[in-house]
Amino acid sequence: MNLPTRATLRWLAVFALAATWLVAGCGEGGDAPGAGGAEGSAAEVAERVNDVMRGTSFHSSGTTTAFVGAEQETWWDPEQGLRMKTSGPGVPGETYCKDGTSYISAPLFADMLEERGQYITVPDRLADVFVTTESGQDCDVYFKIADGGEFLPEEDTTVGGKPAKALKVSAGTASDTYFIEDGDTARLLRLDSLRNGRGSSTTYDSFGEKFSISIPPAEKTMPLDKFRSEVNRG
């Protein structure tokens, strides 16, 4: 289905929200302690965890609120960027991010639009294209703890045998509960999210390990505006 010209801003808005919907030197710093670990105010701890996670390679896996029955797996390396693989009934695809530029496979991008009530048909010639945009945000937007969180001692738990403090960020009916390792490392161990009645849970591991992340080559990418015009052309 072709999109009218007035849909352009909606496309841009949807893509800018991709990190919200798909929702994570070299990776040798995983064991470096954060100053104070999980001690301090919620804002201080969130900032500390974000600094550690931004500078440490890791892997995460779990479910997602973006699509019913879907799962996601993410790899992050501070130097190489981020790779996120989404799998599930009818929604296979990948997302990459490097130096503030996001790359989303065209079929997955179409599925994201469909979730928001906008329907497009991706031509076969664009099936292996990655739609690109520069959001003006760093790639840690895919996994960073948002502002405004509060500790919830009653939800403290253990993750993988490690004590973890619960820090919850809420906005309307949506919420993210981050479980932070209760020690000196200031690492995120698990994230439980709720969006539009859908729940998801993601666990983080393999801190400091080496991964190979290859951003899509230029010939396989297409800026959002050009992709839109190509879809309209059919």
Sequence and secondary structure as in RCSB ss.txt:
>XXXX:A:sequence
MNLPTRATLRWLAVFALAATWLVAGCGEGGDAPGAGGAEGSAAEVAERVNDVMRGTSFHSSGTTTAFVGAEQETW
WDPEQGLRMKTSGPGVPGETYCKDGTSYISAPLFADMLEERGQYITVPDRLADVFVTTESGQDCDVYFKIADGGE
FLPEEDTTVGGKPAKALKVSAGTASDTYFIEDGDTARLLRLDSLRNGRGSSTTYDSFGEKFSISIPPAEKTMPLD
KFRSEVNRG
>XXXX:A:secstr
    GGGHHHHHHHHHTHHHH     TT TT   TTTT S HHHHHHHHHHHHHTS EEEEEE SSSTT EEEEE
EETTTEEEEEEESTT  EEEEEETTEEEEEHHHHHHHHHHTT      GGGTT EEEEE SS GGGGT   SS E
E GGG EEETTEEEEEEEEEETTEEEEEEEESSSS  EEEEEEEETTEEEEEEEE TT         GGGEEEHH
HHHHHHHH 
